């Protein structure tokens, strides 16, 4: 997979935090990307160039960093933004899915009637690891009658094979480790 030409500049801004959130994990911290307007714009430009001209009705952003990129991208692409959240965070009626995590289960929620029947949806998050959260978000979209046309991530940890879990739906990532 060829990376975006901006990937080196973006990669240089990612901070590695060892042993977070638990020992043995090397956390890829994107907060320096958010603090630098030029780098943040590069990411949004890469996403925009990849999806402009495609018929998208909604962008689903996954809690919480997916909100940052997804909301800004939805504004650029003139489509709605729909948040997917952890349980108990949305104030109205929700659809809910449970999914497997590496050690246990997780649950995600989305407001009912957020995705119109037949809508074309892009799912956005900051990081693709094992793909479980993105796959669960896609299940919520399909539950409401939408079609996931692609996934977009700032960072992909290819050694965890999350992309394979999301195929055959196209997966775009700006930076790959």
BELJOBEL-V662388 format. One record per backbone hydrogen bond with DSSP energy under -1.0 kcal/mol. NH is the residue of the N-H (numbers start at 1). CO is the residue of the C=O. E is the energy in kcal/mol with one decimal. If there is no record, write none. Layout:
nh=NH co=CO e=E
nh=NH co=CO e=E
This chain:
nh=7 co=4 e=-2.2
nh=10 co=6 e=-2.1
nh=11 co=7 e=-3.6
nh=12 co=8 e=-2.0
nh=13 co=10 e=-1.2
nh=14 co=11 e=-1.2
nh=15 co=29 e=-2.3
nh=17 co=27 e=-2.6
nh=19 co=25 e=-1.6
nh=20 co=25 e=-1.2
nh=25 co=22 e=-1.8
nh=27 co=17 e=-2.6
nh=29 co=15 e=-3.3
nh=33 co=30 e=-1.1
nh=34 co=30 e=-1.5
nh=35 co=31 e=-1.6
nh=40 co=36 e=-2.6
nh=41 co=37 e=-2.3
nh=42 co=38 e=-1.9
nh=43 co=39 e=-1.9
nh=44 co=40 e=-2.2
nh=45 co=41 e=-2.9
nh=46 co=42 e=-2.4
nh=47 co=43 e=-2.4
nh=48 co=44 e=-3.0
nh=49 co=45 e=-2.9
nh=50 co=46 e=-1.4
nh=51 co=47 e=-1.5
nh=52 co=48 e=-2.7
nh=54 co=51 e=-1.9
nh=56 co=54 e=-1.1
nh=57 co=120 e=-2.8
nh=58 co=120 e=-1.7
nh=59 co=80 e=-2.6
nh=60 co=122 e=-2.7
nh=61 co=82 e=-2.1
nh=62 co=124 e=-1.9
nh=63 co=84 e=-2.2
nh=66 co=62 e=-1.9
nh=67 co=64 e=-1.2
nh=69 co=65 e=-1.4
nh=70 co=66 e=-2.5
nh=71 co=67 e=-2.4
nh=72 co=68 e=-1.3
nh=73 co=69 e=-2.3
nh=74 co=70 e=-2.6
nh=75 co=71 e=-1.8
nh=76 co=72 e=-1.8
nh=77 co=73 e=-2.5
nh=79 co=74 e=-2.0
nh=80 co=57 e=-1.9
nh=82 co=59 e=-2.9
nh=84 co=61 e=-2.5
nh=85 co=109 e=-2.6
nh=89 co=86 e=-1.2
nh=95 co=110 e=-3.0
nh=97 co=108 e=-2.3
nh=99 co=106 e=-2.6
nh=101 co=104 e=-2.8
nh=106 co=99 e=-2.9
nh=108 co=97 e=-2.4
nh=109 co=85 e=-3.0
nh=110 co=95 e=-1.9
nh=112 co=93 e=-2.4
nh=114 co=111 e=-1.1
nh=118 co=145 e=-3.2
nh=119 co=116 e=-2.3
nh=121 co=147 e=-3.1
nh=122 co=58 e=-2.0
nh=123 co=150 e=-2.1
nh=124 co=60 e=-3.1
nh=125 co=152 e=-2.0
nh=128 co=155 e=-2.4
nh=135 co=131 e=-2.5
nh=136 co=132 e=-2.2
nh=137 co=133 e=-2.1
nh=138 co=134 e=-2.2
nh=139 co=135 e=-1.8
nh=140 co=136 e=-1.8
nh=141 co=137 e=-2.0
nh=142 co=138 e=-2.7
nh=143 co=139 e=-2.4
nh=144 co=140 e=-1.3
nh=145 co=142 e=-1.7
nh=146 co=141 e=-2.6
nh=147 co=119 e=-3.4
nh=149 co=121 e=-2.8
nh=151 co=170 e=-1.9
nh=152 co=123 e=-2.6
nh=153 co=172 e=-2.7
nh=155 co=126 e=-2.5
nh=156 co=175 e=-2.4
nh=157 co=128 e=-2.9
nh=158 co=156 e=-1.1
nh=160 co=157 e=-2.0
nh=161 co=158 e=-1.6
nh=162 co=129 e=-1.1
nh=166 co=163 e=-1.1
nh=167 co=163 e=-1.3
nh=169 co=166 e=-1.3
nh=172 co=151 e=-2.5
nh=174 co=153 e=-1.5
nh=175 co=154 e=-2.4
nh=177 co=156 e=-3.0
